[in-house]
Amino acid sequence: MWGKAERSKGVDVFQAISDPNRRAILDLLRQKTLSVQEVGANFDVTVGAVSQHLGALHDAGLVTRRKEGRYRYYGIGPGALRDVHDWTGRYSRFWEDRLDRLGAYLDDTP
Amino acid sequence: MSFRIETERVFPHPAEKVWQALTDPYALAAWLMPNDFAPEAGRPFQMDCGDGEEGHGTLRCRVLELEPPHRMVWEWKLDDQPGRSTVEFLLAGVEGGTRLTIRHGGDWPESIALDFENGWPEKLDHLADQLA
């Protein structure tokens, strides 16, 4: 069964994805669940390096992980999609609200 | 990771008045946030987020570009988050008033901005080249 993508305490998701390699891996996993080897096949790096990136992403709650026989499969976690939308949604709402307030301020000011 | 938002509004007021509301610290405190802003290019300033939806604590900002009375760009950094973003204010005179466009985008330093919503096979090739 799939393990839950638990957010480890103190691991900031934005720091986890500050590495462009990890964002590329997330983009891959968004299309399809892959094994470590399959992820590695998309990059010209060692499986060890890929494993390390996947571990960091898992710690940040961005990917889910399950073991099937000898292989570990990674999939995109709900946290990944939610966090991206959070930033966009958060700032959209913020500025819409502030523009309302600016309008009121302008109307009230000679 | 990068995000980009853009929103605009037409206000039934002249551009000079809207510009004033964007560059006067007391006006900014009334509609945006408490601040120590001054309209000087390069000058850092802070804003107090309080407990609002925009976050907690302090925003560390800086006036990056100033082109009165139609364009201003700020650096915008939340105190407890890595990365930074920029906010661009654009004013244009239109029939009946002034259009204010706000573009707010965040990029992470030393990074390739990847659009999380789209598959970018050519970016992955580029990345693969870089990793090689």
gemmi code that builds the backbone of each chain (N, CA, C; Angstrom):
import gemmi

chains = {
    "A": [
        ("MET", (0.858, -1.199, 0.000), (0.000, 0.000, 0.000), (0.894, 1.248, 0.000)),
        ("TRP", (0.322, 2.287, -0.414), (1.052, 3.562, -0.421), (1.293, 4.044, 1.002)),
        ("GLY", (2.487, 4.504, 1.228), (2.761, 5.161, 2.506), (2.235, 6.582, 2.444)),
        ("LYS", (1.857, 7.090, 3.563), (1.365, 8.467, 3.594), (2.537, 9.421, 3.404)),
        ("ALA", (2.313, 10.466, 2.633), (3.374, 11.474, 2.455), (3.351, 12.385, 3.672)),
        ("GLU", (3.998, 11.953, 4.746), (3.958, 12.738, 5.975), (4.960, 13.865, 5.908)),
        ("ARG", (4.562, 15.001, 6.377), (5.483, 16.134, 6.381), (6.358, 15.990, 7.626)),
        ("SER", (7.644, 15.833, 7.418), (8.529, 15.744, 8.571), (8.604, 17.087, 9.264)),
        ("LYS", (8.766, 17.063, 10.562), (8.801, 18.317, 11.313), (10.000, 19.144, 10.882)),
        ("GLY", (9.756, 20.395, 10.683), (10.862, 21.319, 10.444), (11.437, 21.277, 9.043)),
        ("VAL", (10.864, 20.456, 8.156), (11.401, 20.423, 6.793), (10.573, 21.370, 5.937)),
        ("ASP", (11.186, 22.421, 5.502), (10.473, 23.415, 4.728), (10.396, 22.973, 3.271)),
        ("VAL", (9.169, 22.891, 2.781), (8.980, 22.398, 1.423), (9.686, 23.299, 0.411)),
        ("PHE", (9.736, 24.595, 0.693), (10.370, 25.483, -0.275), (11.876, 25.279, -0.324)),
        ("GLN", (12.449, 24.911, 0.802), (13.869, 24.608, 0.766), (14.121, 23.298, 0.042)),
        ("ALA", (13.181, 22.344, 0.214), (13.335, 21.060, -0.467), (13.331, 21.231, -1.981)),
        ("ILE", (12.561, 22.184, -2.474), (12.471, 22.340, -3.923), (13.333, 23.474, -4.460)),
        ("SER", (14.210, 23.994, -3.628), (15.077, 25.068, -4.110), (16.093, 24.518, -5.113)),
        ("ASP", (16.293, 23.224, -5.105), (17.199, 22.590, -6.056), (16.446, 22.331, -7.365)),
        ("PRO", (16.932, 22.860, -8.480), (16.206, 22.698, -9.747), (16.078, 21.248, -10.180)),
        ("ASN", (17.048, 20.395, -9.778), (16.944, 18.973, -10.098), (15.689, 18.376, -9.474)),
        ("ARG", (15.408, 18.791, -8.247), (14.251, 18.231, -7.553), (12.953, 18.704, -8.191)),
        ("ARG", (12.937, 19.946, -8.663), (11.718, 20.417, -9.333), (11.507, 19.642, -10.618)),
        ("ALA", (12.598, 19.311, -11.301), (12.486, 18.514, -12.524), (11.954, 17.124, -12.205)),
        ("ILE", (12.386, 16.551, -11.094), (11.911, 15.233, -10.687), (10.418, 15.296, -10.350)),
        ("LEU", (10.002, 16.352, -9.648), (8.586, 16.501, -9.326), (7.754, 16.599, -10.602)),
        ("ASP", (8.292, 17.311, -11.576), (7.574, 17.465, -12.830), (7.399, 16.116, -13.523)),
        ("LEU", (8.422, 15.283, -13.469), (8.354, 13.927, -14.017), (7.293, 13.105, -13.299)),
        ("LEU", (7.350, 13.138, -11.965), (6.450, 12.287, -11.182), (5.008, 12.753, -11.286)),
        ("ARG", (4.841, 14.018, -11.623), (3.495, 14.527, -11.809), (2.821, 13.820, -12.978)),
        ("GLN", (3.599, 13.457, -13.987), (3.050, 12.745, -15.146), (2.774, 11.289, -14.796)),
        ("LYS", (3.645, 10.685, -13.968), (3.596, 9.225, -13.819), (4.389, 8.782, -12.600)),
        ("THR", (3.891, 7.750, -11.939), (4.634, 7.120, -10.849), (5.804, 6.341, -11.426)),
        ("LEU", (6.987, 6.489, -10.824), (8.181, 5.851, -11.384), (9.036, 5.221, -10.292)),
        ("SER", (9.812, 4.241, -10.699), (10.802, 3.685, -9.788), (12.020, 4.608, -9.774)),
        ("VAL", (12.880, 4.385, -8.793), (14.099, 5.191, -8.699), (14.898, 5.080, -9.995)),
        ("GLN", (15.003, 3.864, -10.499), (15.764, 3.636, -11.735), (15.148, 4.380, -12.914)),
        ("GLU", (13.818, 4.347, -12.980), (13.140, 5.023, -14.090), (13.338, 6.527, -14.019)),
        ("VAL", (13.311, 7.082, -12.794), (13.586, 8.519, -12.645), (15.004, 8.803, -13.132)),
        ("GLY", (15.946, 7.954, -12.672), (17.359, 8.135, -13.023), (17.616, 8.090, -14.514)),
        ("ALA", (16.794, 7.283, -15.232), (16.984, 7.149, -16.674), (16.733, 8.463, -17.413)),
        ("ASN", (16.014, 9.387, -16.755), (15.719, 10.670, -17.395), (16.832, 11.699, -17.202)),
        ("PHE", (17.778, 11.375, -16.336), (18.871, 12.304, -16.068), (20.188, 11.560, -16.213)),
        ("ASP", (21.210, 12.276, -16.549), (22.513, 11.653, -16.697), (23.262, 11.736, -15.369)),
        ("VAL", (22.655, 11.181, -14.300), (23.296, 11.169, -12.982), (23.176, 9.768, -12.402)),
        ("THR", (23.862, 9.537, -11.318), (23.832, 8.229, -10.682), (22.492, 8.012, -9.985)),
        ("VAL", (22.127, 6.749, -9.847), (20.904, 6.399, -9.118), (21.010, 6.868, -7.668)),
        ("GLY", (22.227, 6.843, -7.141), (22.446, 7.338, -5.774), (22.042, 8.781, -5.607)),
        ("ALA", (22.439, 9.609, -6.561), (22.088, 11.035, -6.491), (20.583, 11.213, -6.590)),
        ("VAL", (19.964, 10.450, -7.492), (18.503, 10.524, -7.648), (17.821, 10.089, -6.353)),
        ("SER", (18.327, 9.013, -5.746), (17.781, 8.505, -4.482), (17.802, 9.570, -3.395)),
        ("GLN", (18.902, 10.305, -3.373), (19.063, 11.355, -2.376), (18.012, 12.455, -2.573)),
        ("HIS", (17.832, 12.858, -3.818), (16.830, 13.888, -4.123), (15.440, 13.401, -3.745)),
        ("LEU", (15.146, 12.143, -4.099), (13.812, 11.597, -3.797), (13.600, 11.522, -2.289)),
        ("GLY", (14.669, 11.183, -1.560), (14.575, 11.146, -0.101), (14.234, 12.517, 0.470)),
        ("ALA", (14.884, 13.545, -0.047), (14.620, 14.903, 0.434), (13.180, 15.322, 0.115)),
        ("LEU", (12.734, 14.960, -1.065), (11.360, 15.300, -1.461), (10.351, 14.555, -0.596)),
        ("HIS", (10.685, 13.301, -0.261), (9.789, 12.519, 0.590), (9.726, 13.107, 1.994)),
        ("ASP", (10.876, 13.522, 2.521), (10.922, 14.144, 3.849), (10.078, 15.407, 3.904)),
        ("ALA", (10.009, 16.093, 2.778), (9.232, 17.340, 2.739), (7.753, 17.094, 2.446)),
        ("GLY", (7.396, 15.806, 2.314), (5.994, 15.480, 2.090), (5.512, 15.740, 0.672)),
        ("LEU", (6.441, 15.842, -0.267), (6.055, 16.191, -1.638), (5.837, 14.976, -2.526)),
        ("VAL", (6.413, 13.836, -2.148), (6.217, 12.614, -2.921), (5.839, 11.484, -1.976)),
        ("THR", (5.117, 10.529, -2.530), (4.782, 9.325, -1.797), (5.705, 8.208, -2.271)),
        ("ARG", (5.819, 7.192, -1.451), (6.810, 6.138, -1.728), (6.229, 4.794, -1.346)),
        ("ARG", (6.441, 3.793, -2.171), (6.074, 2.436, -1.781), (7.101, 1.465, -2.322)),
        ("LYS", (7.186, 0.346, -1.625), (8.119, -0.690, -2.026), (7.341, -1.826, -2.686)),
        ("GLU", (7.832, -2.271, -3.817), (7.218, -3.406, -4.506), (8.335, -4.349, -4.902)),
        ("GLY", (8.469, -5.450, -4.152), (9.591, -6.347, -4.414), (10.890, -5.618, -4.158)),
        ("ARG", (11.768, -5.618, -5.154), (13.075, -4.986, -4.992), (13.037, -3.492, -5.254)),
        ("TYR", (11.927, -3.013, -5.782), (11.906, -1.635, -6.284), (11.141, -0.691, -5.371)),
        ("ARG", (11.577, 0.533, -5.397), (10.869, 1.619, -4.706), (10.232, 2.507, -5.765)),
        ("TYR", (8.948, 2.744, -5.608), (8.221, 3.589, -6.560), (7.836, 4.899, -5.893)),
        ("TYR", (7.998, 5.941, -6.647), (7.659, 7.266, -6.144), (6.539, 7.885, -6.972)),
        ("GLY", (5.644, 8.568, -6.273), (4.558, 9.268, -6.958), (4.426, 10.671, -6.387)),
        ("ILE", (3.738, 11.524, -7.121), (3.577, 12.893, -6.637), (2.636, 12.888, -5.427)),
        ("GLY", (2.992, 13.627, -4.411), (2.184, 13.688, -3.209), (1.206, 14.849, -3.270)),
        ("PRO", (0.116, 14.771, -2.560), (-0.856, 15.862, -2.582), (-0.278, 17.172, -2.085)),
        ("GLY", (0.731, 17.079, -1.204), (1.361, 18.283, -0.678), (1.987, 19.138, -1.754)),
        ("ALA", (2.538, 18.476, -2.801), (3.236, 19.218, -3.852), (2.276, 20.138, -4.591)),
        ("LEU", (1.161, 19.578, -4.963), (0.219, 20.374, -5.748), (-0.420, 21.445, -4.880)),
        ("ARG", (-0.734, 21.091, -3.642), (-1.385, 22.049, -2.762), (-0.485, 23.244, -2.503)),
        ("ASP", (0.785, 23.030, -2.281), (1.672, 24.143, -1.940), (1.840, 25.121, -3.086)),
        ("VAL", (1.926, 24.610, -4.315), (2.051, 25.518, -5.457), (0.816, 26.398, -5.539)),
        ("HIS", (-0.351, 25.783, -5.417), (-1.580, 26.560, -5.528), (-1.745, 27.497, -4.349)),
        ("ASP", (-1.225, 27.073, -3.196), (-1.314, 27.955, -2.038), (-0.677, 29.296, -2.305)),
        ("TRP", (0.520, 29.298, -2.862), (1.216, 30.562, -3.096), (0.434, 31.403, -4.075)),
        ("THR", (0.009, 30.799, -5.180), (-0.698, 31.568, -6.197), (-2.032, 32.073, -5.643)),
        ("GLY", (-2.781, 31.180, -5.012), (-4.077, 31.561, -4.444), (-3.934, 32.597, -3.356)),
        ("ARG", (-2.937, 32.401, -2.514), (-2.718, 33.309, -1.402), (-2.490, 34.723, -1.905)),
        ("TYR", (-1.582, 34.867, -2.867), (-1.270, 36.208, -3.349), (-2.369, 36.787, -4.217)),
        ("SER", (-3.078, 35.963, -4.964), (-4.219, 36.481, -5.737), (-5.252, 37.101, -4.807)),
        ("ARG", (-5.608, 36.331, -3.761), (-6.615, 36.830, -2.823), (-6.124, 38.077, -2.130)),
        ("PHE", (-4.848, 38.059, -1.756), (-4.269, 39.201, -1.057), (-4.403, 40.474, -1.887)),
        ("TRP", (-3.981, 40.436, -3.136), (-3.989, 41.646, -3.956), (-5.396, 42.067, -4.344)),
        ("GLU", (-6.298, 41.110, -4.552), (-7.692, 41.503, -4.833), (-8.258, 42.273, -3.651)),
        ("ASP", (-7.993, 41.777, -2.463), (-8.462, 42.439, -1.255), (-7.841, 43.829, -1.116)),
        ("ARG", (-6.530, 43.914, -1.393), (-5.850, 45.198, -1.251), (-6.319, 46.201, -2.290)),
        ("LEU", (-6.643, 45.743, -3.482), (-7.168, 46.656, -4.508), (-8.548, 47.176, -4.107)),
        ("ASP", (-9.336, 46.336, -3.452), (-10.616, 46.818, -2.908), (-10.365, 47.967, -1.936)),
        ("ARG", (-9.391, 47.755, -1.070), (-9.089, 48.767, -0.054), (-8.509, 50.029, -0.684)),
        ("LEU", (-7.709, 49.861, -1.726), (-7.164, 51.024, -2.425), (-8.294, 51.830, -3.058)),
        ("GLY", (-9.242, 51.125, -3.666), (-10.407, 51.794, -4.266), (-11.168, 52.617, -3.243)),
        ("ALA", (-11.395, 52.016, -2.084), (-12.110, 52.723, -1.020), (-11.306, 53.926, -0.547)),
        ("TYR", (-9.996, 53.746, -0.405), (-9.132, 54.848, 0.023), (-9.195, 56.005, -0.970)),
        ("LEU", (-9.100, 55.692, -2.259), (-9.128, 56.738, -3.287), (-10.470, 57.471, -3.289)),
        ("ASP", (-11.549, 56.699, -3.125), (-12.879, 57.303, -3.121), (-13.057, 58.221, -1.911)),
        ("ASP", (-12.407, 57.874, -0.803), (-12.563, 58.664, 0.424), (-11.597, 59.831, 0.522)),
        ("THR", (-10.666, 59.907, -0.417), (-9.620, 60.932, -0.345), (-9.865, 61.992, -1.413)),
        ("PRO", (-9.805, 63.271, -1.057), (-10.045, 64.312, -2.085), (-8.940, 64.362, -3.137)),
    ],
    "B": [
        ("MET", (10.876, 27.080, -7.543), (9.485, 27.182, -7.972), (9.161, 28.622, -8.229)),
        ("SER", (8.340, 28.838, -9.202), (7.944, 30.216, -9.445), (6.427, 30.298, -9.475)),
        ("PHE", (5.937, 31.437, -9.100), (4.513, 31.722, -9.247), (4.409, 33.079, -9.906)),
        ("ARG", (3.332, 33.268, -10.595), (3.087, 34.556, -11.261), (1.606, 34.870, -11.129)),
        ("ILE", (1.338, 36.016, -10.595), (-0.057, 36.447, -10.631), (-0.113, 37.842, -11.219)),
        ("GLU", (-1.209, 38.132, -11.836), (-1.413, 39.460, -12.386), (-2.866, 39.828, -12.166)),
        ("THR", (-3.084, 41.019, -11.693), (-4.441, 41.490, -11.515), (-4.475, 42.978, -11.858)),
        ("GLU", (-5.630, 43.474, -12.265), (-5.722, 44.881, -12.612), (-7.078, 45.431, -12.224)),
        ("ARG", (-7.118, 46.733, -12.067), (-8.358, 47.397, -11.694), (-8.304, 48.803, -12.270)),
        ("VAL", (-9.451, 49.298, -12.730), (-9.555, 50.684, -13.185), (-10.190, 51.491, -12.077)),
        ("PHE", (-9.520, 52.542, -11.680), (-10.049, 53.428, -10.647), (-10.484, 54.739, -11.295)),
        ("PRO", (-11.650, 55.277, -10.895), (-12.139, 56.546, -11.470), (-11.425, 57.736, -10.844)),
        ("HIS", (-10.124, 57.729, -10.967), (-9.309, 58.798, -10.381), (-8.122, 59.053, -11.291)),
        ("PRO", (-7.563, 60.287, -11.253), (-6.415, 60.565, -12.124), (-5.172, 59.803, -11.700)),
        ("ALA", (-4.275, 59.598, -12.653), (-3.068, 58.790, -12.406), (-2.225, 59.361, -11.273)),
        ("GLU", (-2.135, 60.688, -11.206), (-1.302, 61.307, -10.164), (-1.811, 60.947, -8.772)),
        ("LYS", (-3.139, 60.857, -8.654), (-3.716, 60.539, -7.348), (-3.453, 59.076, -6.985)),
        ("VAL", (-3.566, 58.196, -7.984), (-3.295, 56.776, -7.738), (-1.811, 56.599, -7.406)),
        ("TRP", (-0.951, 57.302, -8.147), (0.491, 57.227, -7.885), (0.800, 57.663, -6.454)),
        ("GLN", (0.130, 58.733, -6.033), (0.318, 59.235, -4.677), (-0.026, 58.143, -3.648)),
        ("ALA", (-1.132, 57.426, -3.897), (-1.568, 56.376, -2.973), (-0.589, 55.207, -2.932)),
        ("LEU", (0.208, 55.068, -4.000), (1.184, 53.976, -4.053), (2.518, 54.361, -3.430)),
        ("THR", (2.763, 55.672, -3.264), (4.099, 56.101, -2.872), (4.144, 56.929, -1.600)),
        ("ASP", (2.980, 57.175, -1.019), (2.962, 57.891, 0.248), (2.834, 56.868, 1.377)),
        ("PRO", (3.744, 56.868, 2.361), (3.735, 55.825, 3.399), (2.435, 55.795, 4.213)),
        ("TYR", (1.815, 56.950, 4.432), (0.571, 56.972, 5.199), (-0.570, 56.373, 4.383)),
        ("ALA", (-0.585, 56.678, 3.079), (-1.593, 56.075, 2.201), (-1.396, 54.568, 2.154)),
        ("LEU", (-0.145, 54.133, 1.977), (0.148, 52.696, 1.927), (-0.301, 52.005, 3.209)),
        ("ALA", (-0.109, 52.656, 4.336), (-0.533, 52.056, 5.602), (-2.045, 51.903, 5.636)),
        ("ALA", (-2.753, 52.803, 4.972), (-4.225, 52.754, 4.991), (-4.760, 51.595, 4.159)),
        ("TRP", (-4.178, 51.329, 2.988), (-4.757, 50.284, 2.147), (-3.891, 49.035, 2.027)),
        ("LEU", (-2.587, 49.138, 2.317), (-1.714, 47.974, 2.134), (-1.283, 47.419, 3.490)),
        ("MET", (-0.289, 48.022, 4.073), (0.205, 47.545, 5.373), (1.001, 48.654, 6.047)),
        ("PRO", (1.094, 48.619, 7.380), (2.010, 49.543, 8.061), (3.419, 49.378, 7.495)),
        ("ASN", (4.163, 50.503, 7.362), (5.416, 50.444, 6.622), (6.324, 51.601, 7.004)),
        ("ASP", (7.560, 51.517, 6.522), (8.463, 52.674, 6.600), (8.987, 52.987, 5.193)),
        ("PHE", (8.096, 52.972, 4.275), (8.406, 53.190, 2.864), (8.748, 54.654, 2.576)),
        ("ALA", (9.640, 54.856, 1.621), (9.846, 56.179, 1.026), (10.144, 55.954, -0.452)),
        ("PRO", (9.645, 56.827, -1.325), (9.800, 56.596, -2.769), (11.196, 56.934, -3.271)),
        ("GLU", (12.169, 56.084, -2.923), (13.539, 56.279, -3.389), (14.043, 54.979, -3.978)),
        ("ALA", (14.546, 55.024, -5.201), (15.058, 53.814, -5.844), (16.216, 53.262, -5.032)),
        ("GLY", (16.183, 51.944, -4.789), (17.253, 51.284, -4.058), (17.031, 51.222, -2.560)),
        ("ARG", (16.048, 51.964, -2.059), (15.878, 52.066, -0.626), (15.110, 50.879, -0.064)),
        ("PRO", (15.645, 50.209, 0.965), (14.895, 49.124, 1.606), (13.806, 49.677, 2.520)),
        ("PHE", (12.774, 48.868, 2.713), (11.735, 49.237, 3.679), (11.089, 47.955, 4.200)),
        ("GLN", (10.311, 48.105, 5.255), (9.649, 46.953, 5.861), (8.157, 47.189, 5.910)),
        ("MET", (7.448, 46.076, 5.916), (6.007, 46.172, 6.118), (5.594, 45.135, 7.152)),
        ("ASP", (4.559, 45.457, 7.887), (4.136, 44.598, 8.992), (2.916, 43.786, 8.575)),
        ("CYS", (3.130, 42.466, 8.426), (2.053, 41.592, 7.971), (1.007, 41.339, 9.035)),
        ("GLY", (1.369, 41.411, 10.264), (0.440, 41.050, 11.322), (0.051, 39.593, 11.193)),
        ("ASP", (-1.218, 39.301, 11.429), (-1.675, 37.916, 11.363), (-2.581, 37.687, 10.176)),
        ("GLY", (-2.392, 38.463, 9.141), (-3.260, 38.347, 7.973), (-2.923, 37.133, 7.125)),
        ("GLU", (-3.717, 36.950, 6.105), (-3.559, 35.806, 5.209), (-2.231, 35.835, 4.482)),
        ("GLU", (-1.662, 37.041, 4.371), (-0.417, 37.156, 3.608), (0.770, 36.627, 4.389)),
        ("GLY", (0.540, 36.245, 5.626), (1.655, 35.681, 6.357), (1.785, 36.315, 7.710)),
        ("HIS", (2.881, 35.976, 8.345), (3.094, 36.525, 9.671), (4.377, 37.310, 9.685)),
        ("GLY", (4.468, 38.224, 10.590), (5.743, 38.879, 10.802), (6.007, 39.997, 9.837)),
        ("THR", (7.240, 40.055, 9.364), (7.709, 41.229, 8.651), (8.012, 40.919, 7.200)),
        ("LEU", (7.665, 41.857, 6.354), (8.071, 41.799, 4.959), (9.284, 42.704, 4.771)),
        ("ARG", (10.336, 42.115, 4.219), (11.533, 42.922, 3.928), (11.473, 43.276, 2.456)),
        ("CYS", (11.356, 44.548, 2.154), (11.179, 44.983, 0.769), (12.252, 45.994, 0.381)),
        ("ARG", (12.262, 46.287, -0.897), (13.182, 47.309, -1.392), (12.590, 47.880, -2.670)),
        ("VAL", (12.741, 49.185, -2.858), (12.294, 49.796, -4.106), (13.356, 49.479, -5.163)),
        ("LEU", (12.995, 48.668, -6.136), (13.959, 48.285, -7.167), (13.960, 49.286, -8.323)),
        ("GLU", (12.773, 49.664, -8.760), (12.672, 50.607, -9.880), (11.574, 51.606, -9.594)),
        ("LEU", (11.826, 52.831, -10.036), (10.867, 53.898, -9.772), (10.788, 54.770, -11.011)),
        ("GLU", (9.653, 54.755, -11.692), (9.460, 55.582, -12.886), (8.153, 56.360, -12.726)),
        ("PRO", (8.217, 57.470, -11.962), (6.993, 58.211, -11.726), (6.449, 58.801, -13.029)),
        ("PRO", (5.173, 58.880, -13.197), (4.151, 58.353, -12.279), (3.504, 57.080, -12.812)),
        ("HIS", (4.279, 56.207, -13.524), (3.564, 55.056, -14.100), (4.132, 53.677, -13.802)),
        ("ARG", (5.278, 53.597, -13.135), (5.793, 52.240, -12.881), (6.654, 52.196, -11.635)),
        ("MET", (6.482, 51.159, -10.864), (7.305, 50.966, -9.671), (7.466, 49.461, -9.450)),
        ("VAL", (8.664, 49.039, -9.059), (8.912, 47.628, -8.792), (9.534, 47.498, -7.412)),
        ("TRP", (9.004, 46.558, -6.641), (9.517, 46.291, -5.304), (10.097, 44.892, -5.235)),
        ("GLU", (11.136, 44.742, -4.442), (11.532, 43.424, -3.986), (10.675, 43.124, -2.763)),
        ("TRP", (10.284, 41.856, -2.608), (9.285, 41.483, -1.593), (9.737, 40.170, -0.988)),
        ("LYS", (10.097, 40.184, 0.265), (10.634, 38.970, 0.874), (10.012, 38.770, 2.251)),
        ("LEU", (9.394, 37.623, 2.426), (8.831, 37.284, 3.728), (9.963, 36.885, 4.652)),
        ("ASP", (9.920, 37.385, 5.852), (11.031, 37.197, 6.772), (11.341, 35.729, 7.056)),
        ("ASP", (10.305, 34.877, 7.112), (10.553, 33.505, 7.541), (10.508, 32.494, 6.399)),
        ("GLN", (10.661, 32.976, 5.177), (10.643, 32.080, 4.029), (11.870, 32.316, 3.169)),
        ("PRO", (12.406, 31.239, 2.604), (13.492, 31.455, 1.648), (12.932, 32.006, 0.334)),
        ("GLY", (13.763, 32.476, -0.501), (13.307, 32.957, -1.799), (12.749, 34.372, -1.691)),
        ("ARG", (12.549, 34.963, -2.822), (12.021, 36.321, -2.840), (11.135, 36.494, -4.061)),
        ("SER", (10.398, 37.564, -4.063), (9.541, 37.836, -5.211), (9.613, 39.320, -5.542)),
        ("THR", (9.063, 39.667, -6.673), (8.999, 41.085, -7.033), (7.561, 41.462, -7.336)),
        ("VAL", (7.234, 42.683, -6.983), (5.908, 43.223, -7.240), (6.073, 44.422, -8.164)),
        ("GLU", (5.348, 44.384, -9.267), (5.414, 45.486, -10.219), (4.070, 46.193, -10.270)),
        ("PHE", (4.101, 47.513, -10.122), (2.899, 48.340, -10.237), (2.981, 49.130, -11.542)),
        ("LEU", (1.941, 49.030, -12.366), (1.927, 49.763, -13.631), (0.651, 50.585, -13.695)),
        ("LEU", (0.812, 51.866, -14.030), (-0.357, 52.735, -14.150), (-0.516, 53.170, -15.590)),
        ("ALA", (-1.754, 53.189, -16.060), (-2.023, 53.675, -17.410), (-3.309, 54.490, -17.390)),
        ("GLY", (-3.272, 55.620, -18.042), (-4.489, 56.422, -18.157), (-5.439, 55.753, -19.129)),
        ("VAL", (-6.693, 55.615, -18.748), (-7.711, 55.034, -19.625), (-8.958, 55.900, -19.554)),
        ("GLU", (-9.891, 55.612, -20.449), (-11.154, 56.336, -20.411), (-11.806, 56.176, -19.044)),
        ("GLY", (-12.064, 57.306, -18.381), (-12.754, 57.220, -17.095), (-11.848, 57.080, -15.892)),
        ("GLY", (-10.538, 57.034, -16.112), (-9.702, 56.945, -14.919), (-8.323, 56.393, -15.188)),
        ("THR", (-7.870, 55.552, -14.274), (-6.506, 55.000, -14.323), (-6.577, 53.506, -14.105)),
        ("ARG", (-5.879, 52.765, -14.939), (-5.777, 51.328, -14.733), (-4.503, 51.027, -13.980)),
        ("LEU", (-4.658, 50.313, -12.882), (-3.495, 49.846, -12.122), (-3.359, 48.353, -12.345)),
        ("THR", (-2.194, 47.939, -12.808), (-1.895, 46.519, -12.995), (-0.844, 46.132, -11.969)),
        ("ILE", (-1.098, 45.029, -11.277), (-0.112, 44.524, -10.313), (0.330, 43.145, -10.775)),
        ("ARG", (1.650, 43.006, -10.918), (2.224, 41.701, -11.257), (3.115, 41.281, -10.107)),
        ("HIS", (2.830, 40.126, -9.571), (3.617, 39.626, -8.447), (4.154, 38.260, -8.821)),
        ("GLY", (5.474, 38.150, -8.864), (6.084, 36.898, -9.261), (7.238, 36.548, -8.354)),
        ("GLY", (7.383, 35.254, -8.109), (8.475, 34.798, -7.260), (9.381, 33.861, -8.013)),
        ("ASP", (10.663, 34.036, -7.798), (11.649, 33.124, -8.372), (12.607, 32.742, -7.277)),
        ("TRP", (13.156, 31.546, -7.388), (14.114, 31.106, -6.405), (15.499, 31.347, -6.948)),
        ("PRO", (16.403, 31.833, -6.107), (17.728, 32.220, -6.582), (18.472, 31.049, -7.211)),
        ("GLU", (19.331, 31.334, -8.168), (20.146, 30.336, -8.863), (19.302, 29.167, -9.318)),
        ("SER", (18.199, 29.477, -9.942), (17.290, 28.392, -10.280), (16.791, 28.523, -11.702)),
        ("ILE", (16.317, 27.406, -12.198), (15.584, 27.427, -13.453), (14.116, 27.475, -13.069)),
        ("ALA", (13.429, 28.478, -13.525), (12.014, 28.581, -13.169), (11.238, 27.528, -13.955)),
        ("LEU", (10.633, 26.622, -13.241), (9.839, 25.596, -13.912), (8.374, 25.841, -13.632)),
        ("ASP", (7.576, 25.834, -14.640), (6.147, 25.975, -14.453), (5.594, 24.641, -14.017)),
        ("PHE", (5.097, 24.596, -12.790), (4.662, 23.346, -12.221), (3.440, 22.761, -12.926)),
        ("GLU", (2.703, 23.624, -13.592), (1.467, 23.159, -14.224), (1.707, 22.454, -15.558)),
        ("ASN", (2.842, 22.711, -16.184), (3.065, 22.151, -17.528), (4.200, 21.146, -17.534)),
        ("GLY", (4.120, 20.194, -18.416), (5.280, 19.326, -18.645), (6.265, 20.075, -19.505)),
        ("TRP", (7.527, 20.032, -19.184), (8.530, 20.792, -19.930), (9.640, 19.867, -20.392)),
        ("PRO", (9.362, 19.063, -21.406), (10.414, 18.118, -21.824), (11.695, 18.792, -22.258)),
        ("GLU", (11.600, 19.973, -22.907), (12.836, 20.628, -23.358), (13.644, 21.143, -22.175)),
        ("LYS", (12.962, 21.524, -21.090), (13.684, 21.983, -19.896), (14.418, 20.814, -19.260)),
        ("LEU", (13.798, 19.619, -19.310), (14.441, 18.457, -18.728), (15.676, 18.069, -19.525)),
        ("ASP", (15.588, 18.236, -20.858), (16.773, 17.970, -21.671), (17.900, 18.919, -21.285)),
        ("HIS", (17.526, 20.180, -21.111), (18.506, 21.210, -20.730), (19.126, 20.854, -19.383)),
        ("LEU", (18.278, 20.394, -18.481), (18.723, 19.994, -17.150), (19.667, 18.804, -17.250)),
        ("ALA", (19.286, 17.864, -18.090), (20.121, 16.678, -18.261), (21.496, 17.086, -18.777)),
        ("ASP", (21.524, 18.043, -19.702), (22.804, 18.543, -20.196), (23.631, 19.143, -19.072)),
        ("GLN", (22.943, 19.883, -18.205), (23.649, 20.542, -17.108), (24.185, 19.546, -16.106)),
        ("LEU", (23.426, 18.463, -15.909), (23.843, 17.477, -14.931), (24.957, 16.591, -15.436)),
        ("ALA", (25.100, 16.548, -16.753), (26.090, 15.629, -17.359), (27.521, 16.030, -17.042)),
    ],
}
model = gemmi.Model(1)
for chain_id, residues in chains.items():
    chain = gemmi.Chain(chain_id)
    for i, (resn, *xyz) in enumerate(residues, 1):
        res = gemmi.Residue()
        res.name, res.seqid = resn, gemmi.SeqId(i, " ")
        for name, pos in zip(("N", "CA", "C"), xyz):
            atom = gemmi.Atom()
            atom.name, atom.element = name, gemmi.Element(name[0])
            atom.pos, atom.b_iso = gemmi.Position(*pos), 0.0
            res.add_atom(atom)
        chain.add_residue(res)
    model.add_chain(chain)
structure = gemmi.Structure()
structure.add_model(model)
structure.setup_entities()
